Amino acid sequence: MEDNDRYKALVQRISAFCKARDWSQFHDPKNLAISLQLEAAEVLELFQWTKDNKMKPGKESEMADELADVLYWVIMLANHYNIDLVTALDKKMDKNEAKYPVEKAKGVSSKYNEL
């Protein structure tokens, strides 16, 4: 299955999941964005109080779940606005490649306007 087909299948699965539970009534853009932020914070929680930028030991499964939750809400928000994330990310990468040319950005963490 091609990546775009897999993405479309995920969108359909998520939509069917929500429809079966009559949850669409709760999924306005603000609540979708809040849910996305809350799940992203749960990713950060796996690093809280750790040293050396390492995730808490034995939390790989939880990380996978939290990242899946973040992706779920990203897909939900994109779907609300009829955004094809595969196309959007491809276009965004084109912009990033133009803003961060290898010859200026390699090994440098500066923002594009400071290169």
N, C-alpha and C positions, 0 to 999 in steps of 0.2 A: 504494500500500500504506500503511495506517495505521501510525503509529509503534509501537503495541503489537504489530501484526503483524510489523513489522520486528524488534522486540526478540525476539519468539518465534522468528522465523526464525534470528536470531543464536544463540540458546540451542540450537536444534536443530542448527545447523551445528557449533557448538563441541562439543556432545555426540557427534555423529557422528564428528568428527575424533578425539576422545579414544578413543572406543570402537574405532575401526578400528585404533588403535595399542596397544590394551590398556593405556592409561595411567590408567584410573580407580583402579587399585590404589594409585597414588601420590598421589591427590588427596584426602587427608584434610584436615579444616579447618585444621589447623596449617600444613601445607605450602602450602595455597592462600593463607593469610594471609601467609606468608613470601614467596611468589612475588609477591604483590601489592605488598608493601613493597619488594622488590628492584627491581621494575619502576618503582615511583614514584621510587626513588632514581636510576634512570637518567634520568628526566625532569630531576631536579635537576642531574645531571651536565652537562646541556647549558648550564647557567648558571654552572658552576664556573669561577672565575678571570675572570669577565667584570666589566665596570663598567657602571654606570647601569642595572642590572636588565635588560640586553638579553641575549638568547640569542646564542650564538656565531654569527657570520654563516654563511649557507649550510646551516644545520642544520634547516630547516623540515621536510624530509622525514623526518629522524630523529625530530623531535618528534612528527610524525604517527604514526610507527611505535611510539614509546614510549608515547604516549597510548593507542594501540590495544592495546598489551600490558597496560596498566593496566586498561582496560575489559574485556579478556578475563578477567583474574583476578577482577575485581569480579563479572562475570557468573558465573564458575565458583563463587565462594564463595556468591553469592546463590542460585544453582541448588541447591547442596548443602543449603541451608536452606529451599528452596522459597519464596524471597522474589521476588515480582514487583517488579523495580526501578522500573518505571514507576509503579506504585501507591505503592511506598515513597517515592520521590522526591516525588510529589505530596503525600503526607501530611506529609513532612518540610518541604516548602515552606509548607504551612499553618501548621505550628508556628513556622517561622522568621518568617513574616509577623506572627504574634501576638507573638513575642518582640522583634521589631525593627520597631515601627510607624514609618512614614515620618516622622511628626512628631517623633519622638525620635531616629531613627537616621540621617536624611539627612545625608550628609557627615561622619559621625562613625564612627570605627573601634573604638569601645569595645565591650566585650562587653555582652550584653543586661542583665546584672545591674548594670552600671555606668552605664546610660543615665539 
